[in-house]
């Protein structure tokens, strides 16, 4: 695993929690799902769109999980 596969150590500029999932937005625009199995969920160009980006990340994950079922 390279260092680009891990969440930045700098403080997030915005954080939103949905149920048991926490999304963190960093200055470089990267959106991360936090936790033991955290991952980069995408990029956000405008921090005001964090909620929409979280919606899209959840929808994308639901589609991926449906393909595996």
Order of alpha helices (4+ residues) and beta strands (2+ residues): beta-beta-beta-beta-alpha
